[in-house]
Amino acid sequence: MSENRASVSLSHTDSEALVDARVSPLGSLENLSQREVEQLLTAGHGSVYELFRRCALAVLSSGLESDDVRAIFERYKDFDIRLGRQAWGIKLEVRNAPSSAFVDGHMIRGIKEHLFAVLRDIVYIHDAIIGSHRFDLTDPASITNAVYQILRNARILDYKGRPDLVVCWGGHSIGKMEYVYAKRVGYELGLRSLSVCTGCGPGAMKGPMKGAAIGHAKQRIYDGRYIGMTEPGIIAAEPPNPIVNQLVIMPDIEKRLEAFVRTAHAIVVFPGGAGTAEEILYLLGILLDPANVDQPLPVIFTGPAAAADYFAQIDRFIGATLGSAAQKRYKIVVGDPAQAAREVTRGIEAVREHRRNRSDAYNFNWLLKIQPDFQRPFEPTHEAMSKLELRRGLEPHVLAANLRRAFSGIVAGNVKEQGVQAIEARGPFELHGDKEIMNLLDDLLAAFVAQKRMKIAGDYRPCYRLVA
């Protein structure tokens, strides 16, 4: 087998063509010292290997219309990937990989870059962040520093120009109308020379990037940034879309969310399901902290005209749980992509002035205060979910943190392998709280289910039970 060439075999289970290939680094890890090679080889065959294997398979499966993690891993259960040594560093040998990642015997360049980005981040996180003991991951300042170091190692922070990064959130399971609208908003952002960062997956994460790429092409911008931020628990359900040209794997959902808000100069929220609700509550919980009252960060909720009722329900839920102060932290723009982009542009100018006056970095918001409740990883077990305080009388940012955890658990039960296994073994998670809050949650989640925002395909079986 020649370098970077692939041989094709036929799966004995479903007649699908599978591919064996030898791949050299591209986009990351091209030049390595002998010490770095030894570290990679050790990590590649040690405790980190299975995590890397699963994330690598997720990247190679990009484009599959499925968010059923178990089905993807079962479909390619014979997939294997190994690290080997060559004169200038390392190479990867893959066995029984999805054929969709290859063209005429060569791995698609973008997928190859993503594959080595996965290796870079997983090895760096386990070696330099977790294994080095340089970071106390129970200390807020140290957690923020770890997030910064991961982003810097991935070269996400290399950009030194004017603030221009728009983080776009929204569902991976959306209809064609909402996808086309997200693409149109991205186009308007691209025409205004703005870059896009998303969770890197399909749906409302892909649309803005695709639109921005067209807008950039019209403006003859050849170095547009399309940043994808993900984490190991979600990457198989939301593999990187092909527009992503900078991919970074964060250790967990909390550090992923912190990376979003510290790098963002504006945030645009499209319609979505439980994951989008989690992101909204995380963001509003931080912005409601009295320490962040002066922090300018434009937040725009937007979607096609048909999404007006969706955003009205989200707005009611926020008002009824977190209060009017939370509602003042965002604007709703329906059916007008250009207006959404104009609101973003105006807001980014305010961010630029604030950062310049406070001598804060343009590429990483050090001044934003994030409380430990939003930084500590939340493991959504049945016990942890049942103990969440969802009641009146809590400070708005504290209630936001607990609601965020509730939605995080629902996301895990929907699409993350560990969460799916927990639900299969012990039944739905139970959430306990005030009757009013439980009724609001029930209405919102029922709407997500009715609008098919929980899963891409198949009938949805709730992974939660609400108890007043």
Backbone hydrogen bonds, N-H to C=O, Kabsch-Sander energy under -0.5 kcal/mol:
donor,donor_aa,acceptor,acceptor_aa,energy
4,N,22,R,-1.7
5,R,2,S,-2.2
6,A,105,G,-0.9
7,S,20,D,-3.0
9,S,18,L,-3.4
11,S,9,S,-0.5
11,S,16,E,-2.8
15,S,11,S,-1.0
18,L,9,S,-3.0
19,V,97,A,-2.2
20,D,7,S,-3.3
21,A,94,V,-2.1
22,R,5,R,-1.1
23,V,92,L,-3.4
32,L,30,E,-0.5
32,L,88,W,-1.2
37,V,33,S,-2.2
38,E,34,Q,-2.3
39,Q,35,R,-2.3
40,L,36,E,-2.4
41,L,37,V,-2.7
42,T,38,E,-2.5
43,A,39,Q,-2.8
44,G,40,L,-3.1
45,H,41,L,-1.1
45,H,42,T,-0.5
46,G,43,A,-1.1
49,Y,46,G,-1.3
52,F,48,V,-2.3
53,R,49,Y,-3.0
54,R,50,E,-2.2
55,C,51,L,-2.2
56,A,52,F,-2.8
57,L,53,R,-2.3
58,A,54,R,-1.9
59,V,55,C,-2.0
60,L,56,A,-2.4
61,S,57,L,-1.4
62,S,59,V,-1.5
64,L,61,S,-2.1
66,S,64,L,-2.0
69,V,67,D,-1.1
72,I,68,D,-2.1
73,F,69,V,-2.4
74,E,70,R,-2.2
75,R,71,A,-2.4
76,Y,72,I,-1.5
77,K,74,E,-1.4
79,F,76,Y,-2.0
80,D,95,R,-2.1
82,R,93,E,-2.4
84,G,91,K,-2.6
86,Q,89,G,-2.2
89,G,86,Q,-1.5
91,K,84,G,-2.3
92,L,23,V,-3.2
93,E,82,R,-2.8
94,V,21,A,-2.8
94,V,92,L,-0.5
95,R,80,D,-2.9
97,A,19,V,-3.0
99,S,17,A,-1.0
101,A,98,P,-1.5
102,F,99,S,-2.0
103,V,106,H,-3.1
106,H,103,V,-1.7
108,I,101,A,-2.6
112,K,108,I,-2.4
113,E,109,R,-2.4
114,H,110,G,-2.2
115,L,111,I,-2.5
116,F,112,K,-1.9
117,A,113,E,-1.8
118,V,114,H,-2.2
119,L,115,L,-1.8
120,R,116,F,-2.6
121,D,117,A,-2.5
122,I,118,V,-2.5
123,V,119,L,-2.3
124,Y,120,R,-2.3
125,I,121,D,-2.9
126,H,122,I,-2.1
127,D,123,V,-2.1
128,A,124,Y,-2.4
129,I,124,Y,-1.2
129,I,125,I,-0.6
130,I,125,I,-3.2
131,G,126,H,-0.7
135,F,129,I,-0.5
137,L,135,F,-1.0
139,D,136,D,-2.1
143,I,139,D,-2.5
144,T,140,P,-2.3
145,N,141,A,-2.0
146,A,142,S,-2.2
147,V,143,I,-2.4
148,Y,144,T,-2.3
149,Q,145,N,-2.5
150,I,146,A,-2.3
151,L,147,V,-2.2
152,R,148,Y,-2.6
153,N,149,Q,-2.6
154,A,150,I,-1.7
155,R,152,R,-1.5
156,I,151,L,-2.3
157,L,151,L,-0.7
158,D,155,R,-0.9
166,V,164,D,-0.6
166,V,195,S,-2.5
167,V,165,L,-0.6
167,V,266,A,-2.6
168,C,197,C,-3.1
169,W,167,V,-0.5
169,W,268,V,-2.8
171,G,271,P,-2.3
174,I,172,H,-0.8
179,Y,175,G,-2.1
180,V,176,K,-2.8
181,Y,177,M,-1.9
182,A,178,E,-2.4
183,K,179,Y,-2.3
184,R,180,V,-2.0
185,V,181,Y,-2.4
186,G,182,A,-2.3
187,Y,183,K,-2.1
188,E,184,R,-2.2
189,L,185,V,-2.3
190,G,186,G,-2.7
191,L,187,Y,-2.3
192,R,188,E,-0.9
192,R,189,L,-0.6
193,S,190,G,-1.8
194,L,189,L,-2.2
195,S,164,D,-2.2
196,V,225,R,-2.1
197,C,166,V,-2.4
198,T,227,I,-2.5
204,A,171,G,-2.8
205,M,202,P,-1.7
206,K,203,G,-0.7
207,G,203,G,-2.5
210,K,206,K,-2.4
211,G,207,G,-2.5
212,A,208,P,-2.5
213,A,209,M,-2.2
214,I,210,K,-1.3
215,G,211,G,-2.3
216,H,212,A,-3.1
217,A,213,A,-1.9
218,K,214,I,-2.1
219,Q,215,G,-1.6
220,R,217,A,-1.1
221,I,216,H,-3.2
222,Y,220,R,-0.7
226,Y,224,G,-0.5
227,I,196,V,-2.1
228,G,246,Q,-3.0
229,M,198,T,-2.4
230,T,248,V,-2.1
234,I,231,E,-1.7
235,I,231,E,-1.6
237,A,234,I,-0.6
238,E,234,I,-2.0
241,N,200,C,-3.0
244,V,241,N,-1.2
245,N,226,Y,-2.0
246,Q,226,Y,-1.5
248,V,228,G,-2.3
250,M,230,T,-3.0
250,M,248,V,-0.6
256,R,252,D,-2.0
257,L,253,I,-2.6
258,E,254,E,-2.2
259,A,255,K,-2.2
260,F,256,R,-2.0
261,V,257,L,-2.2
262,R,258,E,-2.2
263,T,259,A,-1.5
264,A,260,F,-1.6
265,H,165,L,-2.8
266,A,165,L,-1.0
267,I,298,P,-2.7
268,V,167,V,-2.9
269,V,300,I,-3.2
270,F,169,W,-3.2
270,F,268,V,-0.5
277,A,273,G,-2.2
278,E,274,A,-2.3
279,E,275,G,-1.9
280,I,276,T,-2.5
281,L,277,A,-2.5
282,Y,278,E,-2.2
283,L,279,E,-2.5
284,L,280,I,-2.9
285,G,281,L,-2.3
286,I,282,Y,-1.7
287,L,283,L,-2.5
288,L,284,L,-2.0
289,D,286,I,-1.1
292,N,289,D,-2.6
293,V,290,P,-1.3
295,Q,292,N,-1.7
297,L,295,Q,-0.5
300,I,267,I,-2.6
301,F,331,K,-3.2
302,T,269,V,-2.7
302,T,300,I,-0.5
303,G,333,V,-0.9
307,A,304,P,-2.4
308,A,305,A,-1.7
311,F,307,A,-2.3
312,A,308,A,-2.1
313,Q,309,D,-2.1
314,I,310,Y,-2.1
315,D,311,F,-2.7
316,R,312,A,-2.2
317,F,313,Q,-2.4
318,I,314,I,-2.4
319,G,315,D,-2.6
320,A,316,R,-2.7
321,T,317,F,-1.6
322,L,318,I,-2.9
323,G,318,I,-1.1
323,G,319,G,-0.6
326,A,323,G,-0.7
327,Q,323,G,-1.2
328,K,324,S,-1.5
329,R,326,A,-1.5
330,Y,327,Q,-1.0
331,K,299,V,-2.3
333,V,301,F,-3.1
333,V,331,K,-0.6
335,G,303,G,-3.2
340,A,336,D,-2.1
341,A,337,P,-2.1
342,R,338,A,-2.2
343,E,339,Q,-2.4
344,V,340,A,-1.8
345,T,341,A,-2.4
346,R,342,R,-2.4
347,G,343,E,-2.1
348,I,344,V,-2.4
349,E,345,T,-1.4
350,A,346,R,-1.3
351,V,347,G,-1.8
352,R,348,I,-2.5
353,E,349,E,-2.2
354,H,350,A,-2.3
355,R,351,V,-2.7
356,R,352,R,-2.5
357,N,353,E,-2.5
358,R,354,H,-1.9
359,S,355,R,-0.6
359,S,356,R,-0.7
360,D,355,R,-2.5
365,N,262,R,-2.8
366,W,364,F,-1.5
370,I,368,L,-0.5
371,Q,369,K,-0.5
374,F,371,Q,-2.0
375,Q,371,Q,-0.6
375,Q,372,P,-1.2
376,R,372,P,-2.8
379,E,377,P,-0.6
381,T,379,E,-2.3
385,M,381,T,-2.5
386,S,382,H,-1.9
387,K,383,E,-1.2
388,L,385,M,-1.0
390,L,388,L,-0.8
390,L,432,H,-0.5
394,L,391,R,-0.9
398,V,395,E,-1.0
399,L,395,E,-2.6
400,A,396,P,-2.4
401,A,397,H,-1.5
402,N,398,V,-1.9
403,L,399,L,-2.8
404,R,400,A,-2.6
405,R,401,A,-1.8
406,A,402,N,-2.0
407,F,403,L,-2.3
408,S,404,R,-2.2
409,G,405,R,-2.2
410,I,406,A,-1.7
411,V,407,F,-2.4
412,A,408,S,-2.2
413,G,409,G,-2.5
414,N,410,I,-1.6
415,V,411,V,-2.7
416,K,411,V,-0.8
416,K,412,A,-1.0
420,V,416,K,-2.9
421,Q,417,E,-2.5
422,A,418,Q,-1.9
423,I,419,G,-2.2
424,E,420,V,-2.3
425,A,421,Q,-2.0
426,R,422,A,-2.4
427,G,423,I,-2.3
429,F,463,C,-2.9
431,L,465,R,-2.6
433,G,467,V,-1.5
434,D,390,L,-2.1
438,M,434,D,-2.8
439,N,435,K,-2.5
440,L,436,E,-2.1
441,L,437,I,-2.6
442,D,438,M,-2.6
443,D,439,N,-2.4
444,L,440,L,-2.2
445,L,441,L,-3.0
446,A,442,D,-2.5
447,A,443,D,-1.7
448,F,444,L,-2.0
449,V,445,L,-2.3
450,A,446,A,-2.7
451,Q,447,A,-2.3
452,K,449,V,-1.7
453,R,448,F,-3.0
461,R,459,D,-0.5
465,R,429,F,-2.1
467,V,431,L,-3.2
